[in-house]
Amino acid sequence: MGMPCQVNSILKLKRSHDFPEPLTLGHTYQATKPGYRILPMDVPIQLVDEQWLAHADVVIRQLTWEDGTTHLRFTVHRCYAAPFCVKADA
């Protein structure tokens, strides 16, 4: 029996859930995602909202799996001057 998981290269968070507002450069935040996720650690990746608007680059510092949930701790590496769309059909 295999373990279901997703491999993600972008951190997508709902603005109504774990999306950090305001975003503060250098600040560390926590979030949870349903299911088991694999994300790059210690390198900048884009933080997007549910509309696929990119707001910042973040660095995943800690990733743990527990009870079908992925728990993340990430640091804001760079904030964009203005959000921009990263998905053509969003």
N, CA and C atoms as an extended XYZ file, in Angstrom:
270
Properties=species:S:1:pos:R:3:atomname:S:1:resname:S:1:resid:I:1 pbc="F F F"
N         0.846       -1.181        0.000 N   MET     1
C         0.000        0.000        0.000 CA  MET     1
C         0.885        1.236        0.000 C   MET     1
N         0.604        2.176       -0.891 N   GLY     2
C         1.407        3.392       -0.991 CA  GLY     2
C         0.882        4.493       -0.089 C   GLY     2
N         1.688        5.521        0.037 N   MET     3
C         1.300        6.683        0.827 CA  MET     3
C         0.936        7.813       -0.125 C   MET     3
N        -0.306        8.297       -0.114 N   PRO     4
C        -0.676        9.378       -1.017 CA  PRO     4
C        -0.021       10.693       -0.594 C   PRO     4
N         0.613       11.351       -1.558 N   CYS     5
C         1.211       12.652       -1.252 CA  CYS     5
C         1.265       13.485       -2.526 C   CYS     5
N         1.396       14.790       -2.348 N   GLN     6
C         1.533       15.733       -3.457 CA  GLN     6
C         2.913       16.356       -3.388 C   GLN     6
N         3.480       16.634       -4.555 N   VAL     7
C         4.743       17.366       -4.634 CA  VAL     7
C         4.389       18.760       -5.129 C   VAL     7
N         4.677       19.776       -4.332 N   ASN     8
C         4.359       21.160       -4.670 CA  ASN     8
C         5.631       21.987       -4.749 C   ASN     8
N         5.671       22.929       -5.703 N   SER     9
C         6.820       23.841       -5.800 CA  SER     9
C         6.403       25.279       -5.527 C   SER     9
N         5.122       25.470       -5.197 N   ILE    10
C         4.565       26.762       -4.818 CA  ILE    10
C         3.755       26.537       -3.544 C   ILE    10
N         3.815       27.484       -2.621 N   LEU    11
C         2.992       27.395       -1.414 CA  LEU    11
C         1.717       28.206       -1.641 C   LEU    11
N         0.586       27.509       -1.741 N   LYS    12
C        -0.707       28.152       -1.976 CA  LYS    12
C        -1.520       28.097       -0.695 C   LYS    12
N        -1.879       29.274       -0.173 N   LEU    13
C        -2.650       29.361        1.056 CA  LEU    13
C        -3.901       30.188        0.825 C   LEU    13
N        -4.971       29.832        1.505 N   LYS    14
C        -6.221       30.592        1.418 CA  LYS    14
C        -6.099       31.849        2.272 C   LYS    14
N        -6.562       32.957        1.727 N   ARG    15
C        -6.506       34.225        2.473 CA  ARG    15
C        -7.380       34.148        3.719 C   ARG    15
N        -8.394       33.307        3.703 N   SER    16
C        -9.285       33.183        4.854 CA  SER    16
C        -8.774       32.187        5.890 C   SER    16
N        -7.630       31.547        5.627 N   HIS    17
C        -7.164       30.507        6.541 CA  HIS    17
C        -5.785       30.861        7.103 C   HIS    17
N        -4.705       30.382        6.478 N   ASP    18
C        -3.357       30.555        7.027 CA  ASP    18
C        -2.528       31.620        6.318 C   ASP    18
N        -3.116       32.364        5.384 N   PHE    19
C        -2.341       33.368        4.656 CA  PHE    19
C        -1.957       34.483        5.622 C   PHE    19
N        -0.651       34.759        5.766 N   PRO    20
C        -0.227       35.777        6.727 CA  PRO    20
C        -0.478       37.186        6.201 C   PRO    20
N        -1.206       37.964        6.967 N   GLU    21
C        -1.435       39.370        6.611 CA  GLU    21
C        -1.262       40.210        7.850 C   GLU    21
N        -0.442       41.225        7.816 N   PRO    22
C         0.394       41.601        6.675 CA  PRO    22
C         1.624       40.702        6.578 C   PRO    22
N         2.194       40.641        5.385 N   LEU    23
C         3.454       39.910        5.184 CA  LEU    23
C         4.596       40.791        5.653 C   LEU    23
N         5.453       40.242        6.478 N   THR    24
C         6.575       41.002        7.010 CA  THR    24
C         7.869       40.310        6.631 C   THR    24
N         8.742       41.021        5.946 N   LEU    25
C        10.026       40.484        5.516 CA  LEU    25
C        10.812       39.943        6.713 C   LEU    25
N        11.299       38.717        6.603 N   GLY    26
C        12.087       38.098        7.657 CA  GLY    26
C        11.275       37.441        8.759 C   GLY    26
N         9.984       37.651        8.763 N   HIS    27
C         9.128       37.082        9.806 CA  HIS    27
C         8.813       35.621        9.492 C   HIS    27
N         8.650       34.810       10.538 N   THR    28
C         8.334       33.396       10.386 CA  THR    28
C         6.864       33.165       10.721 C   THR    28
N         6.195       32.384        9.879 N   TYR    29
C         4.772       32.081       10.025 CA  TYR    29
C         4.568       30.568       10.021 C   TYR    29
N         3.371       30.153       10.418 N   GLN    30
C         3.009       28.741       10.394 CA  GLN    30
C         1.744       28.563        9.568 C   GLN    30
N         1.610       27.402        8.948 N   ALA    31
C         0.425       27.090        8.164 CA  ALA    31
C         0.219       25.585        8.170 C   ALA    31
N        -0.983       25.173        7.832 N   THR    32
C        -1.283       23.754        7.671 CA  THR    32
C        -1.948       23.561        6.315 C   THR    32
N        -1.688       22.409        5.716 N   LYS    33
C        -2.295       22.024        4.443 CA  LYS    33
C        -2.869       20.624        4.616 C   LYS    33
N        -4.051       20.359        4.067 N   PRO    34
C        -4.598       19.012        4.165 CA  PRO    34
C        -3.773       18.031        3.339 C   PRO    34
N        -3.677       16.821        3.800 N   GLY    35
C        -2.930       15.787        3.086 CA  GLY    35
C        -1.436       15.885        3.349 C   GLY    35
N        -0.716       14.996        2.718 N   TYR    36
C         0.737       14.978        2.850 CA  TYR    36
C         1.343       15.676        1.645 C   TYR    36
N         2.155       16.687        1.895 N   ARG    37
C         2.775       17.495        0.843 CA  ARG    37
C         4.288       17.411        0.958 C   ARG    37
N         4.939       17.417       -0.186 N   ILE    38
C         6.393       17.527       -0.253 CA  ILE    38
C         6.679       18.871       -0.895 C   ILE    38
N         7.453       19.708       -0.222 N   LEU    39
C         7.822       21.031       -0.731 CA  LEU    39
C         9.328       21.221       -0.605 C   LEU    39
N         9.920       22.033       -1.490 N   PRO    40
C        11.351       22.317       -1.356 CA  PRO    40
C        11.614       23.070       -0.045 C   PRO    40
N        12.695       22.714        0.611 N   MET    41
C        13.060       23.387        1.861 CA  MET    41
C        14.360       24.150        1.661 C   MET    41
N        14.492       25.247        2.412 N   ASP    42
C        15.715       26.055        2.456 CA  ASP    42
C        16.034       26.761        1.142 C   ASP    42
N        15.048       26.872        0.240 N   VAL    43
C        15.191       27.656       -0.998 CA  VAL    43
C        13.915       28.485       -1.166 C   VAL    43
N        14.009       29.671       -1.750 N   PRO    44
C        12.806       30.490       -1.932 CA  PRO    44
C        11.822       29.864       -2.927 C   PRO    44
N        10.533       29.872       -2.552 N   ILE    45
C         9.443       29.470       -3.437 CA  ILE    45
C         8.359       30.544       -3.331 C   ILE    45
N         7.476       30.601       -4.313 N   GLN    46
C         6.435       31.618       -4.306 CA  GLN    46
C         5.307       31.276       -3.341 C   GLN    46
N         4.804       32.313       -2.684 N   LEU    47
C         3.606       32.220       -1.858 CA  LEU    47
C         2.469       32.839       -2.658 C   LEU    47
N         1.436       32.034       -2.936 N   VAL    48
C         0.288       32.522       -3.699 CA  VAL    48
C        -0.986       32.336       -2.892 C   VAL    48
N        -2.003       33.141       -3.250 N   ASP    49
C        -3.306       32.982       -2.606 CA  ASP    49
C        -4.197       32.093       -3.478 C   ASP    49
N        -5.451       31.920       -3.093 N   GLU    50
C        -6.338       31.013       -3.813 CA  GLU    50
C        -6.683       31.516       -5.219 C   GLU    50
N        -6.398       32.766       -5.512 N   GLN    51
C        -6.606       33.321       -6.858 CA  GLN    51
C        -5.349       33.205       -7.720 C   GLN    51
N        -4.329       32.513       -7.215 N   TRP    52
C        -3.039       32.332       -7.889 CA  TRP    52
C        -2.280       33.643       -8.063 C   TRP    52
N        -2.479       34.578       -7.133 N   LEU    53
C        -1.704       35.813       -7.131 CA  LEU    53
C        -0.494       35.610       -6.226 C   LEU    53
N         0.690       35.836       -6.775 N   ALA    54
C         1.924       35.686       -5.999 CA  ALA    54
C         2.174       36.963       -5.201 C   ALA    54
N         2.468       36.806       -3.911 N   HIS    55
C         2.669       37.941       -3.020 CA  HIS    55
C         4.100       38.042       -2.500 C   HIS    55
N         4.807       36.912       -2.466 N   ALA    56
C         6.134       36.913       -1.853 CA  ALA    56
C         6.877       35.627       -2.197 C   ALA    56
N         8.170       35.634       -1.910 N   ASP    57
C         8.972       34.420       -1.894 CA  ASP    57
C         9.144       34.040       -0.429 C   ASP    57
N         8.949       32.768       -0.138 N   VAL    58
C         9.115       32.281        1.228 CA  VAL    58
C        10.078       31.104        1.227 C   VAL    58
N        10.654       30.842        2.385 N   VAL    59
C        11.563       29.708        2.555 CA  VAL    59
C        10.958       28.789        3.611 C   VAL    59
N        10.679       27.549        3.208 N   ILE    60
C        10.152       26.558        4.148 CA  ILE    60
C        11.285       26.161        5.090 C   ILE    60
N        11.071       26.329        6.379 N   ARG    61
C        12.082       25.998        7.389 CA  ARG    61
C        11.798       24.671        8.087 C   ARG    61
N        10.516       24.321        8.182 N   GLN    62
C        10.152       23.064        8.845 CA  GLN    62
C         8.894       22.519        8.180 C   GLN    62
N         8.875       21.222        7.969 N   LEU    63
C         7.738       20.541        7.356 CA  LEU    63
C         7.531       19.239        8.124 C   LEU    63
N         6.358       19.062        8.681 N   THR    64
C         6.062       17.820        9.406 CA  THR    64
C         4.713       17.286        8.954 C   THR    64
N         4.576       15.978        8.989 N   TRP    65
C         3.336       15.302        8.642 CA  TRP    65
C         2.761       14.665        9.903 C   TRP    65
N         1.458       14.848       10.068 N   GLU    66
C         0.805       14.228       11.221 CA  GLU    66
C        -0.692       14.120       10.952 C   GLU    66
N        -1.240       12.933       11.125 N   ASP    67
C        -2.682       12.697       11.002 CA  ASP    67
C        -3.266       13.239        9.700 C   ASP    67
N        -2.601       12.988        8.588 N   GLY    68
C        -3.116       13.409        7.294 CA  GLY    68
C        -3.011       14.895        7.017 C   GLY    68
N        -2.167       15.581        7.755 N   THR    69
C        -1.998       17.027        7.601 CA  THR    69
C        -0.515       17.368        7.511 C   THR    69
N        -0.205       18.341        6.657 N   THR    70
C         1.164       18.850        6.559 CA  THR    70
C         1.238       20.158        7.337 C   THR    70
N         2.185       20.247        8.269 N   HIS    71
C         2.405       21.452        9.066 CA  HIS    71
C         3.687       22.112        8.568 C   HIS    71
N         3.606       23.421        8.319 N   LEU    72
C         4.739       24.163        7.765 CA  LEU    72
C         5.128       25.326        8.651 C   LEU    72
N         6.407       25.606        8.669 N   ARG    73
C         6.928       26.847        9.257 CA  ARG    73
C         7.773       27.473        8.161 C   ARG    73
N         7.482       28.725        7.812 N   PHE    74
C         8.194       29.373        6.710 CA  PHE    74
C         8.531       30.816        7.051 C   PHE    74
N         9.573       31.318        6.401 N   THR    75
C        10.045       32.685        6.593 CA  THR    75
C         9.873       33.453        5.292 C   THR    75
N         9.425       34.715        5.398 N   VAL    76
C         9.277       35.562        4.214 CA  VAL    76
C        10.668       36.027        3.783 C   VAL    76
N        11.031       35.660        2.567 N   HIS    77
C        12.350       35.968        2.011 CA  HIS    77
C        12.332       37.271        1.206 C   HIS    77
N        11.232       37.494        0.460 N   ARG    78
C        11.096       38.707       -0.350 CA  ARG    78
C         9.623       38.992       -0.555 C   ARG    78
N         9.217       40.240       -0.354 N   CYS    79
C         7.847       40.665       -0.634 CA  CYS    79
C         7.827       41.368       -1.986 C   CYS    79
N         6.828       41.060       -2.797 N   TYR    80
C         6.694       41.720       -4.093 CA  TYR    80
C         6.025       43.084       -3.916 C   TYR    80
N         6.403       44.044       -4.758 N   ALA    81
C         5.815       45.384       -4.695 CA  ALA    81
C         4.311       45.330       -4.974 C   ALA    81
N         3.918       44.454       -5.887 N   ALA    82
C         2.499       44.254       -6.212 CA  ALA    82
C         2.292       42.790       -6.556 C   ALA    82
N         1.173       42.201       -6.124 N   PRO    83
C         0.892       40.805       -6.470 CA  PRO    83
C         0.737       40.648       -7.988 C   PRO    83
N         1.093       39.453       -8.485 N   PHE    84
C         0.919       39.181       -9.908 CA  PHE    84
C         0.450       37.740      -10.087 C   PHE    84
N        -0.272       37.509      -11.174 N   CYS    85
C        -0.856       36.201      -11.438 CA  CYS    85
C         0.195       35.243      -11.974 C   CYS    85
N         0.234       34.023      -11.437 N   VAL    86
C         1.201       33.021      -11.880 CA  VAL    86
C         0.545       31.874      -12.636 C   VAL    86
N        -0.773       31.956      -12.835 N   LYS    87
C        -1.489       30.894      -13.553 CA  LYS    87
C        -2.384       31.552      -14.607 C   LYS    87
N        -2.202       31.156      -15.858 N   ALA    88
C        -2.883       31.800      -16.977 CA  ALA    88
C        -4.401       31.716      -16.894 C   ALA    88
N        -4.934       30.592      -16.436 N   ASP    89
C        -6.384       30.437      -16.411 CA  ASP    89
C        -7.004       30.687      -15.041 C   ASP    89
N        -6.289       31.401      -14.191 N   ALA    90
C        -6.799       31.670      -12.833 CA  ALA    90
C        -7.866       32.727      -12.846 C   ALA    90
